[in-house]
Amino acid sequence: RDVLLENKDYKELIQLYDSNHTLFYLDPPNPSTDEVSGRESYYQYTFTLADLHFMARYLRNIKGYWVLKSYEDVYPLIKDELPPHNVYKFKKAKLFEKLKGKKRKIIEYVIAYNFDISYLKQNNLVRWI
């Protein structure tokens, strides 16, 4: 399979590559809001809650498949604006920090996606779930 990874604005990439055979992986920066606090940003660019709402609505009009990674506390803020989708939740230790003698903080993620994962599993097209 052909895979192309690019680091550009999601709107530009979707306009350029959107088709019935395209999968977009979206991992937006954490929104900086009062609703989501206590989280450091490791991103060069900021992303507001309004930006996140716009992205969710933007996905309603694309032809391709999409996967959206979010934190568990951010997902409820946009879930009703996303087009119909499935959800996969998981927890993972935070890799960026570990205080001596303490355990790493556990982060809860939500992966939202707009396709039937069972089809992909049956045809060995995906192995992460």
N, C-alpha and C positions, 0 to 999 in steps of 0.2 A: 504494500500500500504506500502511496505517496503521502508524506507528512511534511507540512511546512509550518515552521514556528516563526512568528513575527511578534515584535514588541511595538505595537502602535495603538492609537486610539481605537477602541472597539467599533465605533461607528464607521470609521474609515475601512477597517478590515471587513466588516459585514457588507458594506456597499460594494467592495471590491470582489469578494469571494462567495457571496451568498448564493446557494443552490440547494437542490434537494439532496445532494451528495456531500455536503460540507458539515463538519462538526466544529463548533466554536467552543473553546474552553475559556470561560470568563472568571478571573480571579481579581475582582476590583479591590482597590485600597480600602482600608477600614474607614467608614465615614467618621468624621470628627464631629460628634454631637453630644449633647447631654444624655441622650438615651443610651449611648454606648460609650462608657467612660473607663478609665483605668487601663487603657490599652495603648502601648507605644506604637508609633507608626514607623515602619521600615521602608516606606515608599517615598520616592522622590516627589510625587505629586499628591495633592490632597484630593479627597473625594467627599463631597458633602452628602447628606441624606437626600437632598433634592436630586443630586447626580444619580444616586442609587435608584431612586424612584423612576427617574427618566430611563435608566438602563432597563429596568423591569418592564416598563411599558414598551420600550423599543423592541424587545424580544417578541412581542406579540405579532410583529409584521414581517418576520424573516421566514424564509423558506427552509433553511437549514436546521440541523440539530444543534442543540446547545447544552452546555453543562455550566452551571453557575455555582462557584464555591462561596460560602458565606459562613460567618460565625453564627452559632445557635441563637445568640441574643439579637443579631441583626436581621436574620431571616423573617421573623414575625412582622417586622416593619415594612416588608415588601411583598410578602407571599401572596397577598390578594391582588397585587398589580401584575404579577407574572402571568403569562399564558398558562393553560393547563399543563401540569408537570407532575413528576414523581419526585420523591425525596429519599435520600439515603443519609443517615446520621452516623457519625463516628466521633470518637475521642482520641486525642493524640497528645503526647507530652510536648510541651513547648521546648523547642530546641535551642532558642537563642539565649536562654539564661539558665543558670543553675547556681544557686547559692551553696557555698561549702557546707556540707553536712545536712542539706535539705533536699527534698525531692523536687523534681521539676513540676511546674504548674501544668495541669491537664486542661487542654483547650477542647471545646466541643464545636464541631463543624457540621454544617448542613450542605449537602450536595443536591442541588435541584437540577433536573434534566427533563427534556421533553420527548423522550423516546422510550420504547419498550425494551428494557434491559434483558428480558428473557430471550428475545430474538438474538441479541448480540451474544449472550452466553451460549445458546444452542449452536451457534455458528462459529464459536471460538474467536469472536472478534473483540472480546474484552475479558480481562482477567482480574480486575481490581475489586469486584464484588463477589 
